[in-house]
Amino acid sequence: MGRMRGIAFLAFIFSSSLIYGVVAVPFLLFGENAARTIAKLWTRMALGALKYITGVTYRVEGAENIPDGGAIVAANHQSMWETLALYHLMPRPVFVLKKQLTQLPIYGWVAACAGNIAVDRKGGAKALRAMRAAAAKRIEEGCQVIVFPEGTRVPTGQTAKFHSGIAGIYASAGAPCIPAAHNSGLFWRHPGPEKIPGEITIRFLPAIKSGLDRKTFLNQLKQAIDSARPDLADTPSTETSPSND
């Protein structure tokens, strides 16, 4: 049943996205705020469809820690759900994404116009410096830059080493970092379309202040996220080195 509901959800998302995208394209001419509003409306629609088609809901803990101004938001990564939810929940969200995604019809246009940061993963050190500079600029403008420090999806009950890229953004931006922990993978299964009815919990934790050295920052961030993950509460964790998506 969970697989069939998941397939129905994906079919709805695919078909509705095409229609929504075509209707939304003219609004991209009105600039970044319009594009971001369009994207946030779409994520709200997707989360609503997830609830009514598959029975997957969510609750937010620590909402008082969601930043109003410029900050880094770092979360563990288990499924596509957190990309939808974090974009929906942040006031001015910005993702760091692969440059190739911005070249896709409709999705790529909206992503680029909404101010997300495109990075060329084959660009080496120069691309990384450009990414850090762009992230710092977006944070200075009052945006919340969303990062998945594991770098890829990690199965529930497992942990992974955090990549140092987030430490570079943290150092360049001189901004606080808000850790977020969730258990989306228990309900939005990956890989495959299966969805398990239930309630995802996402927890926003107190900010890690700016100005820490790289090692201290990464240690504090990993400890904060791992200790708050609902899927690790009753399950001994094992660290893994996941393959890239």
Sequence and secondary structure as in RCSB ss.txt:
>XXXX:A:sequence
MGRMRGIAFLAFIFSSSLIYGVVAVPFLLFGENAARTIAKLWTRMALGALKYITGVTYRVEGAENIPDGGAIVAA
NHQSMWETLALYHLMPRPVFVLKKQLTQLPIYGWVAACAGNIAVDRKGGAKALRAMRAAAAKRIEEGCQVIVFPE
GTRVPTGQTAKFHSGIAGIYASAGAPCIPAAHNSGLFWRHPGPEKIPGEITIRFLPAIKSGLDRKTFLNQLKQAI
DSARPDLADTPSTETSPSND
>XXXX:A:secstr
 HHHHHHHHHHHHHHHHHHHHHHHGGGGGG HHHHHHHHHHHHHHHHHHIIIII EEEEEE GGGS SSSEEEEE
  SSSHHHHHHHHHSSSEEEEEEGGGGGSTTHHHHHHHTT EEE TTSHHHHHHHHHHHHHHHHHTT EEEE TT
SS   TTEEE   THHHHHHHHHT  EEEEEE GGGTB SSSS B  EEEEEEE   B TT  HHHHHHHHHHHH
HHH GGGSSS  EEE     
